[in-house]
Amino acid sequence: MVSCASCGATAETPLGWTTDVTARGTHHLCDRCSRDNIRSIEGRLDLADW
Ligand SMILES: [Zn+2]
């Protein structure tokens, strides 16, 4: 079982989840938080580019 690092949701089979491997360990993001995360990254890139 894995738990979402952002919202704390848990899943037996993390289909569609994102796995982030960092120096501090492995983080899992549920499908919903993954989408939010991608959107925020894109938003940051947009801000950086423009
Ligand atoms: Zn989540």
mmCIF file of the protein (N, C-alpha, C, O) and its ligand, coordinates in Angstrom:
data_MODEL
# 
_entry.id   MODEL 
# 
loop_
_entity.id 
_entity.type 
_entity.pdbx_number_of_molecules 
1 polymer     1 
2 non-polymer 1 
# 
_entity_poly.entity_id                      1 
_entity_poly.type                           'polypeptide(L)' 
_entity_poly.nstd_linkage                   no 
_entity_poly.nstd_monomer                   no 
_entity_poly.pdbx_seq_one_letter_code       MVSCASCGATAETPLGWTTDVTARGTHHLCDRCSRDNIRSIEGRLDLADW 
_entity_poly.pdbx_seq_one_letter_code_can   MVSCASCGATAETPLGWTTDVTARGTHHLCDRCSRDNIRSIEGRLDLADW 
_entity_poly.pdbx_strand_id                 A 
# 
loop_
_entity_poly_seq.entity_id 
_entity_poly_seq.num 
_entity_poly_seq.mon_id 
_entity_poly_seq.hetero 
1 1  MET n 
1 2  VAL n 
1 3  SER n 
1 4  CYS n 
1 5  ALA n 
1 6  SER n 
1 7  CYS n 
1 8  GLY n 
1 9  ALA n 
1 10 THR n 
1 11 ALA n 
1 12 GLU n 
1 13 THR n 
1 14 PRO n 
1 15 LEU n 
1 16 GLY n 
1 17 TRP n 
1 18 THR n 
1 19 THR n 
1 20 ASP n 
1 21 VAL n 
1 22 THR n 
1 23 ALA n 
1 24 ARG n 
1 25 GLY n 
1 26 THR n 
1 27 HIS n 
1 28 HIS n 
1 29 LEU n 
1 30 CYS n 
1 31 ASP n 
1 32 ARG n 
1 33 CYS n 
1 34 SER n 
1 35 ARG n 
1 36 ASP n 
1 37 ASN n 
1 38 ILE n 
1 39 ARG n 
1 40 SER n 
1 41 ILE n 
1 42 GLU n 
1 43 GLY n 
1 44 ARG n 
1 45 LEU n 
1 46 ASP n 
1 47 LEU n 
1 48 ALA n 
1 49 ASP n 
1 50 TRP n 
# 
loop_
_struct_asym.id 
_struct_asym.entity_id 
A 1 
B 2 
# 
loop_
_chem_comp.id 
_chem_comp.type 
_chem_comp.mon_nstd_flag 
ALA 'L-peptide linking' y 
ARG 'L-peptide linking' y 
ASN 'L-peptide linking' y 
ASP 'L-peptide linking' y 
CYS 'L-peptide linking' y 
GLU 'L-peptide linking' y 
GLY 'peptide linking'   y 
HIS 'L-peptide linking' y 
ILE 'L-peptide linking' y 
LEU 'L-peptide linking' y 
MET 'L-peptide linking' y 
PRO 'L-peptide linking' y 
SER 'L-peptide linking' y 
THR 'L-peptide linking' y 
TRP 'L-peptide linking' y 
VAL 'L-peptide linking' y 
ZN  non-polymer         . 
# 
_pdbx_entity_nonpoly.entity_id   2 
_pdbx_entity_nonpoly.name        ? 
_pdbx_entity_nonpoly.comp_id     ZN 
# 
_pdbx_nonpoly_scheme.asym_id         B 
_pdbx_nonpoly_scheme.entity_id       2 
_pdbx_nonpoly_scheme.mon_id          ZN 
_pdbx_nonpoly_scheme.ndb_seq_num     1 
_pdbx_nonpoly_scheme.pdb_seq_num     101 
_pdbx_nonpoly_scheme.auth_seq_num    101 
_pdbx_nonpoly_scheme.pdb_mon_id      ZN 
_pdbx_nonpoly_scheme.auth_mon_id     ZN 
_pdbx_nonpoly_scheme.pdb_strand_id   A 
_pdbx_nonpoly_scheme.pdb_ins_code    . 
# 
loop_
_atom_site.group_PDB 
_atom_site.id 
_atom_site.type_symbol 
_atom_site.label_atom_id 
_atom_site.label_alt_id 
_atom_site.label_comp_id 
_atom_site.label_asym_id 
_atom_site.label_entity_id 
_atom_site.label_seq_id 
_atom_site.pdbx_PDB_ins_code 
_atom_site.Cartn_x 
_atom_site.Cartn_y 
_atom_site.Cartn_z 
_atom_site.occupancy 
_atom_site.B_iso_or_equiv 
_atom_site.pdbx_formal_charge 
_atom_site.auth_seq_id 
_atom_site.auth_comp_id 
_atom_site.auth_asym_id 
_atom_site.auth_atom_id 
_atom_site.pdbx_PDB_model_num 
ATOM   1   N  N  . MET A 1 1  ? 0.847  -1.204 0.000   1.00 0.00 ? 1   MET A N  1 
ATOM   2   C  CA . MET A 1 1  ? 0.000  0.000  0.000   1.00 0.00 ? 1   MET A CA 1 
ATOM   3   C  C  . MET A 1 1  ? 0.878  1.247  0.000   1.00 0.00 ? 1   MET A C  1 
ATOM   4   O  O  . MET A 1 1  ? 1.910  1.283  0.669   1.00 0.00 ? 1   MET A O  1 
ATOM   5   N  N  . VAL A 1 2  ? 0.478  2.245  -0.732  1.00 0.00 ? 2   VAL A N  1 
ATOM   6   C  CA . VAL A 1 2  ? 1.220  3.500  -0.775  1.00 0.00 ? 2   VAL A CA 1 
ATOM   7   C  C  . VAL A 1 2  ? 0.291  4.630  -0.343  1.00 0.00 ? 2   VAL A C  1 
ATOM   8   O  O  . VAL A 1 2  ? -0.931 4.529  -0.451  1.00 0.00 ? 2   VAL A O  1 
ATOM   9   N  N  . SER A 1 3  ? 0.893  5.699  0.143   1.00 0.00 ? 3   SER A N  1 
ATOM   10  C  CA . SER A 1 3  ? 0.087  6.857  0.539   1.00 0.00 ? 3   SER A CA 1 
ATOM   11  C  C  . SER A 1 3  ? 0.600  8.095  -0.177  1.00 0.00 ? 3   SER A C  1 
ATOM   12  O  O  . SER A 1 3  ? 1.796  8.249  -0.423  1.00 0.00 ? 3   SER A O  1 
ATOM   13  N  N  . CYS A 1 4  ? -0.338 8.968  -0.501  1.00 0.00 ? 4   CYS A N  1 
ATOM   14  C  CA . CYS A 1 4  ? -0.011 10.186 -1.226  1.00 0.00 ? 4   CYS A CA 1 
ATOM   15  C  C  . CYS A 1 4  ? 0.752  11.145 -0.310  1.00 0.00 ? 4   CYS A C  1 
ATOM   16  O  O  . CYS A 1 4  ? 0.331  11.399 0.818   1.00 0.00 ? 4   CYS A O  1 
ATOM   17  N  N  . ALA A 1 5  ? 1.863  11.670 -0.796  1.00 0.00 ? 5   ALA A N  1 
ATOM   18  C  CA . ALA A 1 5  ? 2.675  12.583 0.012   1.00 0.00 ? 5   ALA A CA 1 
ATOM   19  C  C  . ALA A 1 5  ? 1.989  13.934 0.168   1.00 0.00 ? 5   ALA A C  1 
ATOM   20  O  O  . ALA A 1 5  ? 2.336  14.706 1.062   1.00 0.00 ? 5   ALA A O  1 
ATOM   21  N  N  . SER A 1 6  ? 1.015  14.226 -0.696  1.00 0.00 ? 6   SER A N  1 
ATOM   22  C  CA . SER A 1 6  ? 0.389  15.542 -0.672  1.00 0.00 ? 6   SER A CA 1 
ATOM   23  C  C  . SER A 1 6  ? -0.909 15.546 0.139   1.00 0.00 ? 6   SER A C  1 
ATOM   24  O  O  . SER A 1 6  ? -1.075 16.369 1.039   1.00 0.00 ? 6   SER A O  1 
ATOM   25  N  N  . CYS A 1 7  ? -1.831 14.626 -0.178  1.00 0.00 ? 7   CYS A N  1 
ATOM   26  C  CA . CYS A 1 7  ? -3.137 14.657 0.479   1.00 0.00 ? 7   CYS A CA 1 
ATOM   27  C  C  . CYS A 1 7  ? -3.326 13.496 1.439   1.00 0.00 ? 7   CYS A C  1 
ATOM   28  O  O  . CYS A 1 7  ? -4.300 13.484 2.192   1.00 0.00 ? 7   CYS A O  1 
ATOM   29  N  N  . GLY A 1 8  ? -2.426 12.518 1.437   1.00 0.00 ? 8   GLY A N  1 
ATOM   30  C  CA . GLY A 1 8  ? -2.508 11.426 2.391   1.00 0.00 ? 8   GLY A CA 1 
ATOM   31  C  C  . GLY A 1 8  ? -3.416 10.294 1.954   1.00 0.00 ? 8   GLY A C  1 
ATOM   32  O  O  . GLY A 1 8  ? -3.642 9.359  2.722   1.00 0.00 ? 8   GLY A O  1 
ATOM   33  N  N  . ALA A 1 9  ? -3.937 10.355 0.749   1.00 0.00 ? 9   ALA A N  1 
ATOM   34  C  CA . ALA A 1 9  ? -4.774 9.267  0.245   1.00 0.00 ? 9   ALA A CA 1 
ATOM   35  C  C  . ALA A 1 9  ? -3.939 7.999  0.119   1.00 0.00 ? 9   ALA A C  1 
ATOM   36  O  O  . ALA A 1 9  ? -2.741 8.062  -0.156  1.00 0.00 ? 9   ALA A O  1 
ATOM   37  N  N  . THR A 1 10 ? -4.575 6.849  0.322   1.00 0.00 ? 10  THR A N  1 
ATOM   38  C  CA . THR A 1 10 ? -3.864 5.588  0.218   1.00 0.00 ? 10  THR A CA 1 
ATOM   39  C  C  . THR A 1 10 ? -4.484 4.734  -0.870  1.00 0.00 ? 10  THR A C  1 
ATOM   40  O  O  . THR A 1 10 ? -5.664 4.874  -1.192  1.00 0.00 ? 10  THR A O  1 
ATOM   41  N  N  . ALA A 1 11 ? -3.673 3.846  -1.435  1.00 0.00 ? 11  ALA A N  1 
ATOM   42  C  CA . ALA A 1 11 ? -4.166 2.949  -2.469  1.00 0.00 ? 11  ALA A CA 1 
ATOM   43  C  C  . ALA A 1 11 ? -3.371 1.657  -2.432  1.00 0.00 ? 11  ALA A C  1 
ATOM   44  O  O  . ALA A 1 11 ? -2.169 1.655  -2.167  1.00 0.00 ? 11  ALA A O  1 
ATOM   45  N  N  . GLU A 1 12 ? -4.056 0.567  -2.698  1.00 0.00 ? 12  GLU A N  1 
ATOM   46  C  CA . GLU A 1 12 ? -3.379 -0.723 -2.782  1.00 0.00 ? 12  GLU A CA 1 
ATOM   47  C  C  . GLU A 1 12 ? -2.596 -0.809 -4.083  1.00 0.00 ? 12  GLU A C  1 
ATOM   48  O  O  . GLU A 1 12 ? -1.452 -1.263 -4.114  1.00 0.00 ? 12  GLU A O  1 
ATOM   49  N  N  . THR A 1 13 ? -3.243 -0.360 -5.162  1.00 0.00 ? 13  THR A N  1 
ATOM   50  C  CA . THR A 1 13 ? -2.597 -0.373 -6.467  1.00 0.00 ? 13  THR A CA 1 
ATOM   51  C  C  . THR A 1 13 ? -2.620 1.057  -7.006  1.00 0.00 ? 13  THR A C  1 
ATOM   52  O  O  . THR A 1 13 ? -3.641 1.521  -7.513  1.00 0.00 ? 13  THR A O  1 
ATOM   53  N  N  . PRO A 1 14 ? -1.499 1.741  -6.894  1.00 0.00 ? 14  PRO A N  1 
ATOM   54  C  CA . PRO A 1 14 ? -1.442 3.170  -7.265  1.00 0.00 ? 14  PRO A CA 1 
ATOM   55  C  C  . PRO A 1 14 ? -1.425 3.396  -8.767  1.00 0.00 ? 14  PRO A C  1 
ATOM   56  O  O  . PRO A 1 14 ? -0.445 3.895  -9.320  1.00 0.00 ? 14  PRO A O  1 
ATOM   57  N  N  . LEU A 1 15 ? -2.517 3.025  -9.419  1.00 0.00 ? 15  LEU A N  1 
ATOM   58  C  CA . LEU A 1 15 ? -2.606 3.235  -10.864 1.00 0.00 ? 15  LEU A CA 1 
ATOM   59  C  C  . LEU A 1 15 ? -2.726 4.727  -11.156 1.00 0.00 ? 15  LEU A C  1 
ATOM   60  O  O  . LEU A 1 15 ? -3.571 5.416  -10.585 1.00 0.00 ? 15  LEU A O  1 
ATOM   61  N  N  . GLY A 1 16 ? -1.880 5.210  -12.042 1.00 0.00 ? 16  GLY A N  1 
ATOM   62  C  CA . GLY A 1 16 ? -1.939 6.613  -12.414 1.00 0.00 ? 16  GLY A CA 1 
ATOM   63  C  C  . GLY A 1 16 ? -1.216 7.512  -11.434 1.00 0.00 ? 16  GLY A C  1 
ATOM   64  O  O  . GLY A 1 16 ? -1.190 8.732  -11.600 1.00 0.00 ? 16  GLY A O  1 
ATOM   65  N  N  . TRP A 1 17 ? -0.627 6.910  -10.408 1.00 0.00 ? 17  TRP A N  1 
ATOM   66  C  CA . TRP A 1 17 ? 0.100  7.706  -9.438  1.00 0.00 ? 17  TRP A CA 1 
ATOM   67  C  C  . TRP A 1 17 ? 1.482  8.046  -9.958  1.00 0.00 ? 17  TRP A C  1 
ATOM   68  O  O  . TRP A 1 17 ? 2.019  7.372  -10.838 1.00 0.00 ? 17  TRP A O  1 
ATOM   69  N  N  . THR A 1 18 ? 2.049  9.106  -9.398  1.00 0.00 ? 18  THR A N  1 
ATOM   70  C  CA . THR A 1 18 ? 3.403  9.507  -9.753  1.00 0.00 ? 18  THR A CA 1 
ATOM   71  C  C  . THR A 1 18 ? 4.342  9.123  -8.620  1.00 0.00 ? 18  THR A C  1 
ATOM   72  O  O  . THR A 1 18 ? 4.035  9.341  -7.448  1.00 0.00 ? 18  THR A O  1 
ATOM   73  N  N  . THR A 1 19 ? 5.472  8.557  -8.969  1.00 0.00 ? 19  THR A N  1 
ATOM   74  C  CA . THR A 1 19 ? 6.481  8.229  -7.970  1.00 0.00 ? 19  THR A CA 1 
ATOM   75  C  C  . THR A 1 19 ? 7.661  9.167  -8.145  1.00 0.00 ? 19  THR A C  1 
ATOM   76  O  O  . THR A 1 19 ? 8.295  9.212  -9.200  1.00 0.00 ? 19  THR A O  1 
ATOM   77  N  N  . ASP A 1 20 ? 7.939  9.909  -7.097  1.00 0.00 ? 20  ASP A N  1 
ATOM   78  C  CA . ASP A 1 20 ? 9.043  10.859 -7.108  1.00 0.00 ? 20  ASP A CA 1 
ATOM   79  C  C  . ASP A 1 20 ? 10.166 10.307 -6.244  1.00 0.00 ? 20  ASP A C  1 
ATOM   80  O  O  . ASP A 1 20 ? 9.972  10.053 -5.055  1.00 0.00 ? 20  ASP A O  1 
ATOM   81  N  N  . VAL A 1 21 ? 11.327 10.124 -6.830  1.00 0.00 ? 21  VAL A N  1 
ATOM   82  C  CA . VAL A 1 21 ? 12.465 9.662  -6.051  1.00 0.00 ? 21  VAL A CA 1 
ATOM   83  C  C  . VAL A 1 21 ? 13.370 10.848 -5.786  1.00 0.00 ? 21  VAL A C  1 
ATOM   84  O  O  . VAL A 1 21 ? 13.940 11.434 -6.707  1.00 0.00 ? 21  VAL A O  1 
ATOM   85  N  N  . THR A 1 22 ? 13.492 11.193 -4.509  1.00 0.00 ? 22  THR A N  1 
ATOM   86  C  CA . THR A 1 22 ? 14.313 12.328 -4.123  1.00 0.00 ? 22  THR A CA 1 
ATOM   87  C  C  . THR A 1 22 ? 15.410 11.849 -3.185  1.00 0.00 ? 22  THR A C  1 
ATOM   88  O  O  . THR A 1 22 ? 15.441 10.680 -2.799  1.00 0.00 ? 22  THR A O  1 
ATOM   89  N  N  . ALA A 1 23 ? 16.300 12.749 -2.824  1.00 0.00 ? 23  ALA A N  1 
ATOM   90  C  CA . ALA A 1 23 ? 17.383 12.402 -1.913  1.00 0.00 ? 23  ALA A CA 1 
ATOM   91  C  C  . ALA A 1 23 ? 16.838 11.989 -0.554  1.00 0.00 ? 23  ALA A C  1 
ATOM   92  O  O  . ALA A 1 23 ? 17.484 11.233 0.172   1.00 0.00 ? 23  ALA A O  1 
ATOM   93  N  N  . ARG A 1 24 ? 15.649 12.482 -0.204  1.00 0.00 ? 24  ARG A N  1 
ATOM   94  C  CA . ARG A 1 24 ? 15.078 12.199 1.113   1.00 0.00 ? 24  ARG A CA 1 
ATOM   95  C  C  . ARG A 1 24 ? 14.212 10.952 1.106   1.00 0.00 ? 24  ARG A C  1 
ATOM   96  O  O  . ARG A 1 24 ? 13.724 10.536 2.157   1.00 0.00 ? 24  ARG A O  1 
ATOM   97  N  N  . GLY A 1 25 ? 14.013 10.352 -0.053  1.00 0.00 ? 25  GLY A N  1 
ATOM   98  C  CA . GLY A 1 25 ? 13.213 9.135  -0.100  1.00 0.00 ? 25  GLY A CA 1 
ATOM   99  C  C  . GLY A 1 25 ? 12.285 9.131  -1.299  1.00 0.00 ? 25  GLY A C  1 
ATOM   100 O  O  . GLY A 1 25 ? 12.395 9.962  -2.200  1.00 0.00 ? 25  GLY A O  1 
ATOM   101 N  N  . THR A 1 26 ? 11.376 8.184  -1.286  1.00 0.00 ? 26  THR A N  1 
ATOM   102 C  CA . THR A 1 26 ? 10.437 8.052  -2.387  1.00 0.00 ? 26  THR A CA 1 
ATOM   103 C  C  . THR A 1 26 ? 9.090  8.640  -1.991  1.00 0.00 ? 26  THR A C  1 
ATOM   104 O  O  . THR A 1 26 ? 8.537  8.310  -0.942  1.00 0.00 ? 26  THR A O  1 
ATOM   105 N  N  . HIS A 1 27 ? 8.576  9.509  -2.837  1.00 0.00 ? 27  HIS A N  1 
ATOM   106 C  CA . HIS A 1 27 ? 7.286  10.124 -2.585  1.00 0.00 ? 27  HIS A CA 1 
ATOM   107 C  C  . HIS A 1 27 ? 6.304  9.654  -3.636  1.00 0.00 ? 27  HIS A C  1 
ATOM   108 O  O  . HIS A 1 27 ? 6.638  9.538  -4.815  1.00 0.00 ? 27  HIS A O  1 
ATOM   109 N  N  . HIS A 1 28 ? 5.104  9.390  -3.200  1.00 0.00 ? 28  HIS A N  1 
ATOM   110 C  CA . HIS A 1 28 ? 4.051  9.013  -4.126  1.00 0.00 ? 28  HIS A CA 1 
ATOM   111 C  C  . HIS A 1 28 ? 3.008  10.114 -4.155  1.00 0.00 ? 28  HIS A C  1 
ATOM   112 O  O  . HIS A 1 28 ? 2.645  10.673 -3.120  1.00 0.00 ? 28  HIS A O  1 
ATOM   113 N  N  . LEU A 1 29 ? 2.537  10.417 -5.341  1.00 0.00 ? 29  LEU A N  1 
ATOM   114 C  CA . LEU A 1 29 ? 1.450  11.388 -5.499  1.00 0.00 ? 29  LEU A CA 1 
ATOM   115 C  C  . LEU A 1 29 ? 0.285  10.693 -6.188  1.00 0.00 ? 29  LEU A C  1 
ATOM   116 O  O  . LEU A 1 29 ? 0.469  10.044 -7.218  1.00 0.00 ? 29  LEU A O  1 
ATOM   117 N  N  . CYS A 1 30 ? -0.910 10.824 -5.626  1.00 0.00 ? 30  CYS A N  1 
ATOM   118 C  CA . CYS A 1 30 ? -2.079 10.201 -6.234  1.00 0.00 ? 30  CYS A CA 1 
ATOM   119 C  C  . CYS A 1 30 ? -2.367 10.864 -7.589  1.00 0.00 ? 30  CYS A C  1 
ATOM   120 O  O  . CYS A 1 30 ? -1.816 11.911 -7.929  1.00 0.00 ? 30  CYS A O  1 
ATOM   121 N  N  . ASP A 1 31 ? -3.251 10.208 -8.342  1.00 0.00 ? 31  ASP A N  1 
ATOM   122 C  CA . ASP A 1 31 ? -3.520 10.710 -9.698  1.00 0.00 ? 31  ASP A CA 1 
ATOM   123 C  C  . ASP A 1 31 ? -3.984 12.162 -9.672  1.00 0.00 ? 31  ASP A C  1 
ATOM   124 O  O  . ASP A 1 31 ? -3.625 12.958 -10.540 1.00 0.00 ? 31  ASP A O  1 
ATOM   125 N  N  . ARG A 1 32 ? -4.789 12.494 -8.660  1.00 0.00 ? 32  ARG A N  1 
ATOM   126 C  CA . ARG A 1 32 ? -5.325 13.851 -8.569  1.00 0.00 ? 32  ARG A CA 1 
ATOM   127 C  C  . ARG A 1 32 ? -4.216 14.860 -8.258  1.00 0.00 ? 32  ARG A C  1 
ATOM   128 O  O  . ARG A 1 32 ? -4.110 15.899 -8.909  1.00 0.00 ? 32  ARG A O  1 
ATOM   129 N  N  . CYS A 1 33 ? -3.398 14.542 -7.263  1.00 0.00 ? 33  CYS A N  1 
ATOM   130 C  CA . CYS A 1 33 ? -2.319 15.445 -6.881  1.00 0.00 ? 33  CYS A CA 1 
ATOM   131 C  C  . CYS A 1 33 ? -1.256 15.511 -7.975  1.00 0.00 ? 33  CYS A C  1 
ATOM   132 O  O  . CYS A 1 33 ? -0.609 16.543 -8.152  1.00 0.00 ? 33  CYS A O  1 
ATOM   133 N  N  . SER A 1 34 ? -1.076 14.414 -8.706  1.00 0.00 ? 34  SER A N  1 
ATOM   134 C  CA . SER A 1 34 ? -0.125 14.423 -9.812  1.00 0.00 ? 34  SER A CA 1 
ATOM   135 C  C  . SER A 1 34 ? -0.526 15.470 -10.832 1.00 0.00 ? 34  SER A C  1 
ATOM   136 O  O  . SER A 1 34 ? 0.297  16.232 -11.340 1.00 0.00 ? 34  SER A O  1 
ATOM   137 N  N  . ARG A 1 35 ? -1.831 15.482 -11.115 1.00 0.00 ? 35  ARG A N  1 
ATOM   138 C  CA . ARG A 1 35 ? -2.332 16.457 -12.093 1.00 0.00 ? 35  ARG A CA 1 
ATOM   139 C  C  . ARG A 1 35 ? -2.124 17.886 -11.580 1.00 0.00 ? 35  ARG A C  1 
ATOM   140 O  O  . ARG A 1 35 ? -1.688 18.765 -12.323 1.00 0.00 ? 35  ARG A O  1 
ATOM   141 N  N  . ASP A 1 36 ? -2.441 18.102 -10.303 1.00 0.00 ? 36  ASP A N  1 
ATOM   142 C  CA . ASP A 1 36 ? -2.242 19.423 -9.712  1.00 0.00 ? 36  ASP A CA 1 
ATOM   143 C  C  . ASP A 1 36 ? -0.772 19.794 -9.741  1.00 0.00 ? 36  ASP A C  1 
ATOM   144 O  O  . ASP A 1 36 ? -0.409 20.934 -10.030 1.00 0.00 ? 36  ASP A O  1 
ATOM   145 N  N  . ASN A 1 37 ? 0.070  18.812 -9.435  1.00 0.00 ? 37  ASN A N  1 
ATOM   146 C  CA . ASN A 1 37 ? 1.511  19.047 -9.396  1.00 0.00 ? 37  ASN A CA 1 
ATOM   147 C  C  . ASN A 1 37 ? 2.031  19.425 -10.774 1.00 0.00 ? 37  ASN A C  1 
ATOM   148 O  O  . ASN A 1 37 ? 2.805  20.371 -10.918 1.00 0.00 ? 37  ASN A O  1 
ATOM   149 N  N  . ILE A 1 38 ? 1.599  18.678 -11.788 1.00 0.00 ? 38  ILE A N  1 
ATOM   150 C  CA . ILE A 1 38 ? 2.033  18.967 -13.161 1.00 0.00 ? 38  ILE A CA 1 
ATOM   151 C  C  . ILE A 1 38 ? 1.578  20.362 -13.557 1.00 0.00 ? 38  ILE A C  1 
ATOM   152 O  O  . ILE A 1 38 ? 2.320  21.123 -14.177 1.00 0.00 ? 38  ILE A O  1 
ATOM   153 N  N  . ARG A 1 39 ? 0.336  20.681 -13.186 1.00 0.00 ? 39  ARG A N  1 
ATOM   154 C  CA . ARG A 1 39 ? -0.193 21.999 -13.535 1.00 0.00 ? 39  ARG A CA 1 
ATOM   155 C  C  . ARG A 1 39 ? 0.627  23.102 -12.868 1.00 0.00 ? 39  ARG A C  1 
ATOM   156 O  O  . ARG A 1 39 ? 0.918  24.125 -13.487 1.00 0.00 ? 39  ARG A O  1 
ATOM   157 N  N  . SER A 1 40 ? 0.996  22.890 -11.608 1.00 0.00 ? 40  SER A N  1 
ATOM   158 C  CA . SER A 1 40 ? 1.749  23.922 -10.887 1.00 0.00 ? 40  SER A CA 1 
ATOM   159 C  C  . SER A 1 40 ? 3.152  24.042 -11.468 1.00 0.00 ? 40  SER A C  1 
ATOM   160 O  O  . SER A 1 40 ? 3.711  25.137 -11.531 1.00 0.00 ? 40  SER A O  1 
ATOM   161 N  N  . ILE A 1 41 ? 3.727  22.902 -11.897 1.00 0.00 ? 41  ILE A N  1 
ATOM   162 C  CA . ILE A 1 41 ? 5.051  22.963 -12.518 1.00 0.00 ? 41  ILE A CA 1 
ATOM   163 C  C  . ILE A 1 41 ? 4.967  23.736 -13.827 1.00 0.00 ? 41  ILE A C  1 
ATOM   164 O  O  . ILE A 1 41 ? 5.809  24.586 -14.116 1.00 0.00 ? 41  ILE A O  1 
ATOM   165 N  N  . GLU A 1 42 ? 3.929  23.426 -14.621 1.00 0.00 ? 42  GLU A N  1 
ATOM   166 C  CA . GLU A 1 42 ? 3.752  24.139 -15.877 1.00 0.00 ? 42  GLU A CA 1 
ATOM   167 C  C  . GLU A 1 42 ? 3.530  25.623 -15.618 1.00 0.00 ? 42  GLU A C  1 
ATOM   168 O  O  . GLU A 1 42 ? 4.034  26.466 -16.359 1.00 0.00 ? 42  GLU A O  1 
ATOM   169 N  N  . GLY A 1 43 ? 2.780  25.945 -14.574 1.00 0.00 ? 43  GLY A N  1 
ATOM   170 C  CA . GLY A 1 43 ? 2.541  27.332 -14.232 1.00 0.00 ? 43  GLY A CA 1 
ATOM   171 C  C  . GLY A 1 43 ? 3.836  28.038 -13.885 1.00 0.00 ? 43  GLY A C  1 
ATOM   172 O  O  . GLY A 1 43 ? 4.071  29.182 -14.274 1.00 0.00 ? 43  GLY A O  1 
ATOM   173 N  N  . ARG A 1 44 ? 4.683  27.314 -13.132 1.00 0.00 ? 44  ARG A N  1 
ATOM   174 C  CA . ARG A 1 44 ? 5.967  27.906 -12.753 1.00 0.00 ? 44  ARG A CA 1 
ATOM   175 C  C  . ARG A 1 44 ? 6.842  28.113 -13.982 1.00 0.00 ? 44  ARG A C  1 
ATOM   176 O  O  . ARG A 1 44 ? 7.520  29.133 -14.106 1.00 0.00 ? 44  ARG A O  1 
ATOM   177 N  N  . LEU A 1 45 ? 6.823  27.132 -14.897 1.00 0.00 ? 45  LEU A N  1 
ATOM   178 C  CA . LEU A 1 45 ? 7.623  27.266 -16.109 1.00 0.00 ? 45  LEU A CA 1 
ATOM   179 C  C  . LEU A 1 45 ? 7.136  28.452 -16.928 1.00 0.00 ? 45  LEU A C  1 
ATOM   180 O  O  . LEU A 1 45 ? 7.928  29.219 -17.475 1.00 0.00 ? 45  LEU A O  1 
ATOM   181 N  N  . ASP A 1 46 ? 5.798  28.590 -17.002 1.00 0.00 ? 46  ASP A N  1 
ATOM   182 C  CA . ASP A 1 46 ? 5.236  29.712 -17.738 1.00 0.00 ? 46  ASP A CA 1 
ATOM   183 C  C  . ASP A 1 46 ? 5.728  31.031 -17.143 1.00 0.00 ? 46  ASP A C  1 
ATOM   184 O  O  . ASP A 1 46 ? 6.125  31.942 -17.870 1.00 0.00 ? 46  ASP A O  1 
ATOM   185 N  N  . LEU A 1 47 ? 5.697  31.120 -15.827 1.00 0.00 ? 47  LEU A N  1 
ATOM   186 C  CA . LEU A 1 47 ? 6.141  32.335 -15.175 1.00 0.00 ? 47  LEU A CA 1 
ATOM   187 C  C  . LEU A 1 47 ? 7.623  32.583 -15.438 1.00 0.00 ? 47  LEU A C  1 
ATOM   188 O  O  . LEU A 1 47 ? 8.037  33.726 -15.633 1.00 0.00 ? 47  LEU A O  1 
ATOM   189 N  N  . ALA A 1 48 ? 8.422  31.516 -15.443 1.00 0.00 ? 48  ALA A N  1 
ATOM   190 C  CA . ALA A 1 48 ? 9.855  31.659 -15.648 1.00 0.00 ? 48  ALA A CA 1 
ATOM   191 C  C  . ALA A 1 48 ? 10.168 32.092 -17.079 1.00 0.00 ? 48  ALA A C  1 
ATOM   192 O  O  . ALA A 1 48 ? 11.085 32.873 -17.333 1.00 0.00 ? 48  ALA A O  1 
ATOM   193 N  N  . ASP A 1 49 ? 9.351  31.540 -18.026 1.00 0.00 ? 49  ASP A N  1 
ATOM   194 C  CA . ASP A 1 49 ? 9.639  31.816 -19.425 1.00 0.00 ? 49  ASP A CA 1 
ATOM   195 C  C  . ASP A 1 49 ? 9.185  33.216 -19.832 1.00 0.00 ? 49  ASP A C  1 
ATOM   196 O  O  . ASP A 1 49 ? 9.799  33.852 -20.688 1.00 0.00 ? 49  ASP A O  1 
ATOM   197 N  N  . TRP A 1 50 ? 8.104  33.688 -19.211 1.00 0.00 ? 50  TRP A N  1 
ATOM   198 C  CA . TRP A 1 50 ? 7.544  34.959 -19.685 1.00 0.00 ? 50  TRP A CA 1 
ATOM   199 C  C  . TRP A 1 50 ? 7.867  36.081 -18.736 1.00 0.00 ? 50  TRP A C  1 
ATOM   200 O  O  . TRP A 1 50 ? 7.476  37.223 -18.975 1.00 0.00 ? 50  TRP A O  1 
HETATM 201 ZN ZN . ZN  B 2 .  ? -3.025 13.128 -3.299  1.00 0.00 2 101 ZN  A ZN 1 
# 
